[in-house]
Amino acid sequence: MQFASRTERIDPFYVMEMAKTAQAMAREAVHTREQMIFLNVGEPDFTAPPLVQEAANRAIRDGRTQYTHSLGLDALREAVSHWYSQRFGVNVPARRIVITAGASAALHLACLALINAGDEILMSDPGYPCNRHFVSAAEGVPVLIPTTAEERYQLSHAKVQAAWGARTRGVLLASPSNPTGTSIAPEALSAIHDVVRTHGGLTLIDEIYLGLSYDEAFGHTALALGEDIISINSFSKYFNMTGWRLGWMVVPEAMVPVVERLAQNLFICASTIAQHAALACFEPESIALYEQRRSQFKARRDFFIPALNALGFTVPVMPDGAFYAWADCAQAAQKLGVQGSWDVALELMRRAHLAATPGRDFGHAETAHFVRFSTASSMAQLHEAVARLRRELA
Ligand SMILES: Cc1ncc(COP(=O)(O)O)c(C=O)c1O
């Protein structure tokens, strides 16, 4: 069978491939003393708060399960709008908010709405791999720009300016970023957006970890910069609802009908049950729980990153958000007698029963000697992970 050439531009998502291997090893090792610790997939170990679960049950029981409007439930769009004003002090009218099946569908819709064949989109290397594939799937060309620890692994206005060419259509940023957990400072973001505006381009920003910030200097939404920013977001991370498949994006008003037309045809709507449930995310009781969990994520970061550094898994920049550790594994590779992050990840799974993700997913520049650990597991699991790493690397 012959497949479309666009499929060749989409690499496997190695996080998921590695997760399959980890699951298979965990099944084989089911009778052994050590259970696999999964620090490979970036999802909170928490589940949706009780009020959210009850709201989902109520929606099912009451039969409120028909399709919704393609842009999402009005009440949910209003609730998201209210969250932006309460928490971030930014006025984002509900009419500019589009509810989607996770950030993934939002990214897909945004790329389809804005990118023509051959348009180049600038993004940071390392970065979340699927983002470049959303660009490719829309026949665009992702241009990965290597970034350094000194730059907090983020693009700068100077780099965007230098890379801008005749075919450049815009930038796709992520703040806080996956895999580094680092954000773009508001002034730096504003300077990038100015360069993009000068060229008449597009600023898209993936803000899926918005809310999960541990440093006052960051944790702002790019939407404060103006109506021409396109921000992608989700209920997956701060709201602990990965498998519910619910997200949103904020777009300029003129883009709403275009996205609506695409969403009507491609998705009809996001899950109705998840939408009804998500309304309860914004209840004070749920927000209080999310904030408690945010402190737990911070405590995990504060324990795990220094512990990794002490073991020679150097994390060049302390993450200010999200729940990842982007660690240089060159020293560990030497100690384990292997080469490159892929083999380090395999050896860690075999010897320490610890699953991490090799850097290769996240770009090309330095990714061969970096691994990503997710710190979204319990403190007990993180302590155990450190003990096992110490044992194997001693
Ligand atoms: C930066 C980034 N963007 C988008 C996504 C996709 O998230 P969703 O579950 O909302 O589709 C992820 C998931 O890990 C991510 O890390």
The ligand as an SDF file (V2000), in Angstrom:
LIG
                    3D

 16 16  0  0  0  0  0  0  0  0999 V2000
    4.2210   21.4750   25.0010 C   0  0  0  0  0  0  0  0  0  0  0  0
    3.0450   20.5840   24.7720 C   0  0  0  0  0  0  0  0  0  0  0  0
    2.1060   20.9430   23.8920 N   0  0  0  0  0  0  0  0  0  0  0  0
    1.0280   20.1730   23.6390 C   0  0  0  0  0  0  0  0  0  0  0  0
    0.8540   18.9540   24.2810 C   0  0  0  0  0  0  0  0  0  0  0  0
   -0.3690   18.1350   23.9740 C   0  0  0  0  0  0  0  0  0  0  0  0
   -1.2640   18.2090   25.0340 O   0  0  0  0  0  0  0  0  0  0  0  0
   -2.8020   17.7960   25.0230 P   0  0  0  0  0  0  0  0  0  0  0  0
   -2.9070   16.6590   25.9920 O   0  0  0  0  0  0  0  0  0  0  0  0
   -3.5430   18.9850   25.5280 O   0  0  0  0  0  0  0  0  0  0  0  0
   -3.1820   17.4470   23.6410 O   0  0  0  0  0  0  0  0  0  0  0  0
    1.8190   18.5180   25.2170 C   0  0  0  0  0  0  0  0  0  0  0  0
    1.6850   17.2290   25.8830 C   0  0  0  0  0  0  0  0  0  0  0  0
    2.5430   16.7620   26.5890 O   0  0  0  0  0  0  0  0  0  0  0  0
    2.9460   19.3720   25.4650 C   0  0  0  0  0  0  0  0  0  0  0  0
    3.8920   19.0240   26.3540 O   0  0  0  0  0  0  0  0  0  0  0  0
  1  2  1  0
  2  3  1  0
  2 15  2  0
  3  4  2  0
  4  5  1  0
  5  6  1  0
  5 12  2  0
  6  7  1  0
  7  8  1  0
  8  9  2  0
  8 10  1  0
  8 11  1  0
 12 13  1  0
 12 15  1  0
 13 14  2  0
 15 16  1  0
M  END
$$$$
